[in-house]
Every structure is written in C-alpha cells, then in structure tokens.
Amino acid sequence: MQPLRTAAGKRAFVEKLLRWFALVMRPLPWRGNYEPYAVWISEIMLQQTRMERGVEYFKAWMHRFPDIRSVAEAREEAILAAWEGLGYYSRARNLHAAAKRIMAESHGIFPRFFKDIRALPGVGEYTAGAIAAIAFDDPVPAVDTNVMRVFARVCDIDIPLSDKAAKAYITETVRSLLSSGSPRLIIQGLMELGALVCRGIPNCGQCPVDAFCTARRLGVASARPPKKPKGAIVRLEMAAGILVRKGRILIRKRRPGGLWGGLWEFPGGNVGPGKSPEKALVRYLADETGITATIREKIAIVRHSYTTNRVVVHGYLCDVAGVLLPSFRDEERGKWVRIAEIDSYPFPAGHRKLLERLGWKEGGESASRR
C-alpha cells in the first residue's frame, strides 16, 4: 500500500487518477470549454438531482437562457417554469437573484475569485469551490458526496460524513492534492471516481487508486462511510380541486418561501387522519375561497416523494356554483386561466401529474380521464 501522506504518494495518487479520468471522462455538455456561466448552472442543477436528469434540464435551460443577461431579464415565472420538475425551487430563485446581481455589479461577467463566487445568492462553500476549480482551474477544494465517499474509504474514516471533523479532514486532504496537477481535472476526476466506481457498493476491482485505499486493505470498504440513521418519513395526504368553467381553470399561487413557494397549484388542502378527501376539499373551497363547488368525478391519486416527505394528492374535477371570484385567505392570489395557457405556469410535481392525467374535450368546459 502506498502512503498518501507523503509528497511522492500524493503525486502518484494524482497521476493514476488523471490517467484513469482521461479514459473514462463522460462527455458532459459543460465540459466543452468550461465557460463559467455553464459550470455555475450545472453545479446548481446537480444539487439533489441525478446526472442524467441534470444533463437533460441543463440542455433545455441553456437553449432558453443562453447567458447571464437572459436569466436576469426573465420573469420569475419563466425561471420557475424552466425549473419545473427539478424541485427545490429556491435554487432557481437564487439563480435569478444572482444573475441580477452579476448584471448590476459586473455587467454580466461572472465573478473570477472564490470569495466573490461564494457571495452570490444560493452558492455555498462546495458550489463556490467547484466553480472556482472547474471553471477557472483554481486550486480550491470542492468536496461533494462522491468525493467524501472516496476519502472515507481511502482514509478509513469510521465516523458519519455528517460529522464536521470528517468533512474538514477530507477537505484538507483534497486541498493537499491540488498542487500535483490541474485542479480542474483532479476535482472532476475525484467526482467521477465516486460516481462511477467508488459507489455505495464499491467496485474496488475497477479502482485506479486501490493501492492507496486503507479501507480496502482492511477489508472494510463496504462499511465505509458508516451509514447515518434515516430521519422519520413525513406523510402528507392532500385533496386538490380542478375547477373548470368556460374554458378556464382556477389556480392559486403559493407564497414565496417555504414548500413550493412561488409555484402555482390547484386549490385544496391537507386531509386529516381518517377524514374523507372529498368532504375535506368541498369544505376547504367554501371556507377558504368563498366558492361553492360539487365534485363531479375523481381524476386520479398521484404520489410524489422528495427528501423525507411522501405526498399523496387526491385530484377531483369539480363543478362550480355561486361566487366565481376567489378570495384566498392563505395564498398570495388565485385566478382563472385559459386551459391553453396552463402549461406556462410552473406547478409542483404532484399537481403537474394531475394535469397530465386530464384530457380536455372540445370547448374546454369538460374533462375526462385519458
């Protein structure tokens, strides 16, 4: 086993890593010329997002918003609509705010140095380091989950990676490697190693740096890093009403911040334990919007999961009588929109699934299941 503590060991580790990376490097779209704007967008999108999905959204985003100016000048709803389906919408709002700041403070030129990148809305320590290293080839460590897993095994770290001491140790270890080659390639090589080889179940036989791995030598690679106890699952049951009248649908916009802040949805609310979703929905519509509605048919039950939440949404097509101008007490605003315009409004995933289940008859006033 070669020691990673010596200068020679670090050089050997980096040489093996970069030789392997040159052979397996995935042709990701932001790796073309490492343009800072593209790297920034990719790093924000890949937070809490699988690579395949991130690449798909990245390509669509760059087509719609090819530069910082186009992001800064867009309406928030256009930004959220382009982000729809990725979740964690605060990322999109922070991107929007950061683009406006860059336009105002540096005429659209992305900041060059780590401290200025770190000061942008929505950019944390890791993201700033990744942008500085990948876009500018600066010797700044960037330690994501993949890199943490690699060094939990290489260094045989037997405490959960959520421990600050573990992250600090790994960060300094990565920093010590960056003088042995191109930081841009070293950081990406480590990320690729964690994503392709040193995964949850490690494929040690394919690892280019297995000679440096303490956990493999001790036979405990599969036990590193130690698993963190899972948090409790929060289950939410909701009912949503799809109110259609004269070719228009009633939607409401959630307040900024909080869960799904700034997105549009169908009016409805939580269903209490043991309660009827139909009765809960009719009561909510009457109490909270002033609209009298009756349920025509149940469209679907959709399920959506994110982090520790499991959401079940009961969707109903409703007939409307009486007051048609809603007066929401708890939401920012509600309005009737044309069916043909509905796709231009960003929805949470569960409510978008309800839309996908609907088929509109000619004239726009009736709906049936597809």
LINVEN-V305433 format. One record per helix or strand of 3 or more residues. SS is the DSSP state (H for helix, E for strand). FROM is the first residue (numbers start at 1). TO is the last residue. Records with the same first field share a line. If there is no record, write none. Layout:
SS = FROM-TO ; FROM-TO
//
This chain:
H = 7-24 ; 29-31 ; 36-45 ; 51-64 ; 68-73 ; 76-83 ; 90-106 ; 114-118 ; 125-136 ; 145-154 ; 164-180 ; 183-196 ; 204-206 ; 210-212 ; 214-218 ; 221-223 ; 277-289 ; 339-344 ; 349-357
E = 234-245 ; 248-253 ; 268-270 ; 292-306 ; 309-321 ; 333-338 ; 358-360 ; 367-369
//
